[in-house]
């Protein structure tokens, strides 16, 4: 079994710095490797989810919700059709994560053991004022 690691550059919205309501980190439907890495969710169900326990680099465990918001497929007038990792705000606040930091999640496909950590960006490179949200995507680390 091969260990895989995925990383995402955090936005102000991901970390709560934008002051808006945070629905969680977006998982692109087109990123098949990342979707295969996370637990399988049954699209036949409305808003299927799975709680995943992640261990950080200090050994503390965090429970995140992996959810497929799919009311567009199940409800007349539904608008959502997206995967997200939610319940992460407490973790990000505890470690002092900020916009521009890199969130990493690693593990082995098929095992429900995940490791998470954040690599801090240089604070001098962070914008002094958040003017708008810029979306940043995921990438696999080899």
C-alpha positions as CSV (number, residue, x, y, z in Angstrom):
1,X,0.0,0.0,0.0
2,X,1.3,3.4,-1.0
3,X,1.0,6.5,1.2
4,X,-0.5,9.5,-0.5
5,X,-0.4,13.1,0.5
6,X,-2.6,16.0,-0.8
7,X,-2.1,19.6,-0.1
8,X,-4.2,22.8,-0.4
9,X,-3.1,26.4,-0.1
10,X,-5.5,27.8,2.5
11,X,-7.7,30.8,1.7
12,X,-9.0,33.4,4.1
13,X,-12.4,31.7,3.8
14,X,-10.9,28.3,4.7
15,X,-9.3,29.7,7.9
16,X,-12.2,32.0,9.0
17,X,-10.1,35.2,8.4
18,X,-12.7,36.5,5.9
19,X,-15.4,36.8,8.6
20,X,-17.9,35.0,6.5
21,X,-19.8,31.8,7.1
22,X,-17.5,28.9,6.4
23,X,-18.9,25.7,4.9
24,X,-15.6,23.8,4.8
25,X,-12.8,23.2,2.4
26,X,-14.0,22.4,-1.1
27,X,-13.0,19.1,-2.7
28,X,-13.3,19.3,-6.5
29,X,-15.5,16.6,-8.1
30,X,-12.9,16.4,-10.9
31,X,-10.1,15.4,-8.7
32,X,-10.6,11.7,-8.9
33,X,-7.4,10.8,-7.0
34,X,-8.4,12.9,-4.0
35,X,-11.9,11.5,-4.1
36,X,-10.6,7.9,-4.2
37,X,-8.3,8.8,-1.2
38,X,-11.2,9.9,1.0
39,X,-14.0,7.5,2.1
40,X,-16.5,6.6,-0.6
41,X,-19.8,8.4,-0.4
42,X,-23.0,7.1,-1.9
43,X,-24.4,9.7,-4.3
44,X,-27.8,7.9,-4.3
45,X,-28.3,9.3,-0.7
46,X,-29.0,12.9,0.0
47,X,-26.0,14.6,1.5
48,X,-24.0,11.4,2.4
49,X,-21.1,11.9,4.8
50,X,-18.4,10.2,6.7
51,X,-16.5,11.4,9.8
52,X,-12.8,11.0,9.5
53,X,-10.4,11.1,12.4
54,X,-7.2,12.8,11.6
55,X,-4.0,12.9,13.7
56,X,-1.9,16.1,13.7
57,X,1.8,16.3,14.0
58,X,1.5,16.6,17.8
59,X,-0.5,13.4,18.1
60,X,-3.8,15.1,18.8
61,X,-6.9,13.7,17.0
62,X,-9.4,15.8,15.2
63,X,-12.7,14.7,13.7
64,X,-13.6,16.3,10.4
65,X,-16.8,15.7,8.4
66,X,-16.4,14.7,4.8
67,X,-19.7,15.4,3.1
68,X,-21.2,15.4,-0.4
69,X,-23.8,18.2,-0.5
70,X,-25.9,17.0,-3.4
71,X,-29.4,18.4,-3.0
72,X,-29.3,19.4,-6.7
73,X,-29.6,15.7,-7.4
74,X,-32.4,15.1,-4.9
75,X,-34.6,18.2,-4.5
76,X,-36.5,20.3,-7.0
77,X,-34.7,23.6,-6.9
78,X,-31.7,22.2,-5.1
79,X,-28.5,24.1,-5.9
80,X,-25.6,22.3,-4.2
81,X,-23.5,19.6,-5.8
82,X,-20.1,19.7,-4.0
83,X,-17.8,17.8,-1.7
84,X,-16.4,19.5,1.4
85,X,-14.3,18.8,4.5
86,X,-16.1,20.6,7.4
87,X,-15.7,21.0,11.2
88,X,-12.1,22.2,10.7
89,X,-12.3,25.7,12.2
90,X,-11.3,24.6,15.7
91,X,-8.3,22.8,14.3
92,X,-7.2,25.8,12.2
93,X,-7.6,28.2,15.2
94,X,-5.7,25.9,17.5
95,X,-2.7,25.8,15.3
96,X,-2.9,29.4,14.2
97,X,-3.5,28.6,10.5
98,X,-3.7,31.6,8.2
99,X,-4.3,32.4,4.6
100,X,-1.4,31.3,2.5
101,X,-0.5,28.4,4.8
102,X,-0.5,24.9,3.2
103,X,-2.9,22.2,4.6
104,X,-1.7,18.6,4.1
105,X,-3.6,15.4,4.5
106,X,-2.0,12.0,4.1
107,X,-2.8,8.4,4.4
108,X,-3.3,5.1,2.5
109,X,-6.3,4.4,0.3
110,X,-8.6,2.0,2.0
111,X,-7.4,2.7,5.6
112,X,-9.3,5.1,7.8
113,X,-6.1,6.6,9.3
114,X,-5.3,10.1,8.2
115,X,-2.5,12.5,9.2
116,X,-2.9,16.3,8.9
117,X,-0.5,19.1,9.3
118,X,-0.1,22.7,8.2
119,X,3.0,24.3,6.8
120,X,3.1,28.0,7.7
121,X,3.9,30.5,4.9
122,X,6.2,33.4,5.5
123,X,4.2,35.9,7.5
124,X,5.9,38.7,5.6
125,X,4.3,37.4,2.4
126,X,0.8,37.5,3.7
127,X,-1.4,40.4,2.6
128,X,-2.0,43.0,5.3
129,X,-5.7,43.4,4.3
130,X,-7.9,40.7,2.8
131,X,-9.5,42.4,-0.2
132,X,-11.1,39.3,-1.9
133,X,-11.2,35.6,-1.7
134,X,-9.0,33.8,-4.2
135,X,-9.7,30.1,-4.7
136,X,-6.8,27.8,-4.5
137,X,-6.9,24.1,-5.6
138,X,-5.6,20.9,-4.2
139,X,-2.6,19.0,-5.5
140,X,-1.1,15.7,-4.8
141,X,2.4,15.6,-3.3
142,X,4.7,13.0,-4.8
